[in-house]
Amino acid sequence: MKTIVLIPALNPDEKTLRYVNELNGVGFDKIIVINDGSSADYDGVFDELAKVEGVTVLTHKVNQGKGRGLKTGFNHILKEYSPDEITGVVTADADGQHCAADTLAAAKALEASPGSLIIGTRNFSAGDVPLRNATGNRITSFVFLLLYGKMIHDTQTGLRAIPYGYLRKCLSLEGERYEYEINMLISAVNDKLPIEELPIQTIYIEGNKSSHYNVLRDSFRIYKVLFGKFFGFSLSGILSFAVDIGLYSLLTKFVFTALSDNTAVFGATALARIVSSMINYTANKNLVFKSGGKTSVTLAKYYALCALQMLASFTALALIRSLLSIPASATSGIKIAVDAVLFLISYGVQRKYIFK
């Protein structure tokens, strides 16, 4: 076969050995297992794995995490194989969640579509799925859709078929543990790499107790990666808001005192908004999204988005007021909700189209 299977393993048991034998039985003749700093008590399992035909065992002396294990495997593959020899790599877990048939299906899907990232997608509506796994995956999928504009129904699946040409990019991605896999998805979306979802069996043995996933620690790492740019985007928005309000107050109190109230308010609003929006633009371009785009182009797009955002906010408020028959003085709460939605949309537009 022209596809390699890569399995990071920490303290594996007989499930891993059985799975590797099954892979060998369905035709995989190139299998790499990463011993990620397992206890010496498991040396016997790795010795047995090394005896299986076509299996290579690579060892970390200390535990470095799943992300680092995958990178070790990718690096080995890039050094040992050329693109003429293999189509890509199927990554899989060592805890019994994947079966040989699904792994083979992922390999075939990659060979049929060698430029795509194939994602093995589990069914979280199945009755035997632990509640924390089903809930966590659904929330992460929804957040991923909001922030990156792509619905991926199983963001934490370990069964992925990765094209050979994308392995070098995968080596450059940040993340040493479970957060690495979410970073891979973000990178694929940003790079416009086609992502195909492949339905696979949903297997949880004994409530998935053999998994090394730490709910609090690893979830924090994953969401830190997910929200990384969004936190910066939010801070940039808060800073520009503070500048806008502060400058408006200074101008109306100390600068435009000789003007009529309406003129002073208009002038202070316009000047404060110009300054604050320039600060917001500069922070988003250079610090949040780190865009190398031409300033004249990104600036024009940015202000076009600002204008559309104001128009959308006004239109939505007017429509809601007319439907609910409420006075303008009672729309503050509605405006906050509308602008919060527009803020999320603005993040997606700036990330994808303005500061790409």
ROSE-483313 format. One record per residue (C-alpha): residue number from 1; residue in one letter; y, x, z. Coordinates in steps of 0.05 Angstrom, whole numbers. Example, Ala and Ser with C-alpha at 12.3 -4.5 7.8 and 13.67 -1.06 7.14 Angstrom:
% ROSE-483313
     k   r       yy       xx       zz
     1   A      -90      246      156
     2   S      -21      273      143
***
This chain:
% ROSE-483313
     k   r       yy       xx       zz
     1   M        0        0        0
     2   K       71       22      -12
     3   T       96       -3       55
     4   I       93       34      122
     5   V       85       -3      188
     6   L      127       25      246
     7   I      110        5      318
     8   P      150       30      378
     9   A      106       27      440
    10   L      117       35      515
    11   N       55       32      559
    12   P       13       -6      508
    13   D      -53      -39      523
    14   E     -113      -62      483
    15   K      -70     -113      445
    16   T      -35      -56      409
    17   L     -100      -22      391
    18   R     -129      -87      366
    19   Y      -67     -102      324
    20   V      -67      -32      292
    21   N     -141      -39      275
    22   E     -126     -107      243
    23   L      -69      -76      203
    24   N     -117      -22      179
    25   G     -166      -76      160
    26   V     -118     -115      116
    27   G     -100      -52       76
    28   F      -44      -15      112
    29   D      -61       59      105
    30   K        5       86      132
    31   I       20       65      204
    32   I       68      102      252
    33   V       65       89      326
    34   I      120      116      371
    35   N       99      134      442
    36   D      166      121      475
    37   G      155      161      539
    38   S       95      121      563
    39   S       61      138      629
    40   A        4      189      627
    41   D      -41      131      646
    42   Y      -36      107      574
    43   D      -54      172      540
    44   G     -124      144      526
    45   V      -94       86      486
    46   F      -53      133      443
    47   D     -114      178      433
    48   E     -152      117      407
    49   L      -94       97      362
    50   A      -91      167      332
    51   K     -164      160      312
    52   V     -150       99      268
    53   E     -147      117      195
    54   G      -76      127      169
    55   V      -44      125      238
    56   T        9      177      259
    57   V       31      180      332
    58   L      100      208      347
    59   T      118      221      420
    60   H      182      218      461
    61   K      172      259      525
    62   V      215      209      563
    63   N      231      136      550
    64   Q      291      130      503
    65   G      288       56      483
    66   K      265       14      425
    67   G      325       30      381
    68   R      314      105      389
    69   G      240       95      375
    70   L      256       60      309
    71   K      305      115      289
    72   T      252      168      304
    73   G      205      132      258
    74   F      258      123      203
    75   N      276      196      206
    76   H      203      217      200
    77   I      192      170      140
    78   L      254      196      104
    79   K      230      267      112
    80   E      157      254       93
    81   Y      162      202       38
    82   S      203      192      -25
    83   P      226      124      -53
    84   D      174      132     -108
    85   E      119      133      -55
    86   I      140       74      -12
    87   T      180       10      -19
    88   G      201        7       53
    89   V      181       -3      125
    90   V      156      -62      166
    91   T      175      -55      239
    92   A      132      -92      290
    93   D      125      -99      365
    94   A       68      -71      407
    95   D       63     -129      456
    96   G       17     -175      415
    97   Q       71     -221      386
    98   H       55     -204      314
    99   C       -9     -212      274
   100   A      -34     -172      215
   101   A      -29     -231      167
   102   D       46     -240      180
   103   T       58     -165      175
   104   L       23     -165      108
   105   A       65     -225       85
   106   A      129     -187      105
   107   A      106     -126       65
   108   K       91     -169        4
   109   A      158     -204       10
   110   L      192     -136       11
   111   E      154     -112      -50
   112   A      174     -177      -86
   113   S      247     -168      -65
   114   P      255      -93      -53
   115   G      330      -96      -42
   116   S      327     -147       15
   117   L      319     -146       90
   118   I      260     -191      108
   119   I      264     -224      176
   120   G      201     -253      208
   121   T      226     -319      238
   122   R      189     -354      295
   123   N      190     -428      310
   124   F      224     -437      378
   125   S      209     -511      379
   126   A      136     -496      392
   127   G      111     -521      459
   128   D       85     -454      484
   129   V      150     -416      476
   130   P      180     -395      544
   131   L      245     -432      557
   132   R      286     -369      568
   133   N      263     -341      500
   134   A      278     -405      462
   135   T      346     -416      495
   136   G      367     -344      489
   137   N      350     -340      415
   138   R      385     -406      398
   139   I      449     -385      434
   140   T      449     -317      400
   141   S      437     -348      332
   142   F      496     -396      342
   143   V      542     -340      366
   144   F      521     -297      307
   145   L      538     -354      259
   146   L      606     -363      290
   147   L      625     -290      290
   148   Y      591     -265      227
   149   G      585     -327      183
   150   K      509     -321      174
   151   M      456     -365      205
   152   I      396     -324      225
   153   H      346     -367      262
   154   D      311     -310      299
   155   T      360     -254      314
   156   Q      313     -218      362
   157   T      250     -215      320
   158   G      218     -147      318
   159   L      181     -162      253
   160   R      227     -138      198
   161   A      214     -108      129
   162   I      269      -58      112
   163   P      279      -29       42
   164   Y      273       47       36
   165   G      344       52       10
   166   Y      372       23       74
   167   L      335       68      123
   168   R      389      123      121
   169   K      442       71      139
   170   C      397       47      196
   171   L      394      118      223
   172   S      470      118      230
   173   L      475       54      270
   174   E      493       54      343
   175   G      446       29      397
   176   E      386       60      432
   177   R      351       -1      460
   178   Y      344      -75      442
   179   E      417      -80      421
   180   Y      401      -35      362
   181   E      365      -92      327
   182   I      426     -139      331
   183   N      469      -81      305
   184   M      422      -76      245
   185   L      434     -150      228
   186   I      509     -142      235
   187   S      507      -82      189
   188   A      465     -118      138
   189   V      514     -177      136
   190   N      574     -131      131
   191   D      541      -91       75
   192   K      522     -156       39
   193   L      449     -136       41
   194   P      408     -199       23
   195   I      372     -226       83
   196   E      309     -269       73
   197   E      275     -306      130
   198   L      199     -308      129
   199   P      165     -360      175
   200   I      114     -326      220
   201   Q       68     -347      276
   202   T      100     -357      345
   203   I       56     -318      393
   204   Y       71     -312      467
   205   I       13     -285      508
   206   E       15     -303      582
   207   G       88     -321      578
   208   N      104     -255      544
   209   K       97     -218      610
   210   S       79     -152      575
   211   S      148     -149      543
   212   H      195      -94      568
   213   Y      257     -135      553
   214   N      302     -140      615
   215   V      337     -208      611
   216   L      401     -187      646
   217   R      409     -115      625
   218   D      386     -121      553
   219   S      422     -188      541
   220   F      486     -156      565
   221   R      476      -99      515
   222   I      462     -147      459
   223   Y      523     -191      473
   224   K      567     -130      482
   225   V      549     -110      410
   226   L      556     -182      385
   227   F      625     -191      415
   228   G      648     -119      407
   229   K      700     -130      352
   230   F      716     -201      376
   231   F      736     -174      445
   232   G      784     -126      411
   233   F      809     -182      366
   234   S      821     -226      428
   235   L      858     -170      464
   236   S      901     -159      403
   237   G      917     -233      402
   238   I      935     -233      476
   239   L      980     -173      468
   240   S     1017     -203      409
   241   F     1024     -269      447
   242   A     1055     -232      506
   243   V     1103     -195      460
   244   D     1121     -261      426
   245   I     1136     -298      491
   246   G     1171     -238      523
   247   L     1215     -223      464
   248   Y     1232     -297      455
   249   S     1254     -301      528
   250   L     1297     -238      523
   251   L     1330     -260      458
   252   T     1347     -330      483
   253   K     1371     -306      550
   254   F     1411     -243      532
   255   V     1422     -236      457
   256   F     1434     -304      424
   257   T     1476     -333      480
   258   A     1536     -345      436
   259   L     1496     -389      387
   260   S     1481     -463      392
   261   D     1416     -481      427
   262   N     1379     -500      363
   263   T     1402     -438      326
   264   A     1385     -393      384
   265   V     1316     -423      391
   266   F     1302     -418      316
   267   G     1328     -346      311
   268   A     1291     -323      373
   269   T     1226     -356      351
   270   A     1229     -326      281
   271   L     1247     -255      304
   272   A     1196     -256      361
   273   R     1142     -281      314
   274   I     1157     -227      261
   275   V     1153     -172      313
   276   S     1091     -199      348
   277   S     1054     -213      282
   278   M     1068     -141      258
   279   I     1038     -114      323
   280   N      978     -160      315
   281   Y      969     -139      242
   282   T      973      -65      259
   283   A      925      -71      317
   284   N      874     -111      277
   285   K      877      -66      216
   286   N      874        1      252
   287   L      839      -11      318
   288   V      797      -75      314
   289   F      769      -74      243
   290   K      788       -2      226
   291   S      802      -23      154
   292   G      820       27      100
   293   G      848      -27       55
   294   K      915      -19       21
   295   T      971      -41       68
   296   S     1009      -82       17
   297   V      946     -122       -1
   298   T      921     -133       70
   299   L      991     -151       95
   300   A     1000     -204       41
   301   K      932     -233       57
   302   Y      947     -231      132
   303   Y     1012     -270      126
   304   A      980     -319       77
   305   L      927     -332      130
   306   C      982     -341      183
   307   A     1017     -393      140
   308   L      952     -430      126
   309   Q      934     -428      200
   310   M     1001     -459      219
   311   L      993     -513      166
   312   A      922     -528      188
   313   S      944     -533      261
   314   F     1001     -581      243
   315   T      957     -623      197
   316   A      901     -629      248
   317   L      948     -649      304
   318   A      983     -701      260
   319   L      916     -730      239
   320   I      890     -734      310
   321   R      956     -765      334
   322   S      952     -818      281
   323   L      879     -834      295
   324   L      887     -837      371
   325   S      958     -865      371
   326   I      984     -816      422
   327   P     1054     -788      430
   328   A     1071     -716      412
   329   S     1084     -701      486
   330   A     1010     -713      501
   331   T      981     -666      449
   332   S      982     -600      488
   333   G      909     -603      506
   334   I      889     -623      435
   335   K      931     -566      406
   336   I      895     -515      451
   337   A      828     -540      426
   338   V      850     -540      353
   339   D      881     -471      357
   340   A      819     -444      392
   341   V      776     -466      333
   342   L      827     -437      284
   343   F      826     -372      324
   344   L      751     -366      313
   345   I      759     -382      239
   346   S      816     -332      234
   347   Y      771     -278      264
   348   G      717     -291      211
   349   V      768     -292      154
   350   Q      801     -227      176
   351   R      735     -192      187
   352   K      705     -214      121
   353   Y      763     -219       72
   354   I      825     -185       98
   355   F      803     -123      136
   356   K      733     -117      106
***
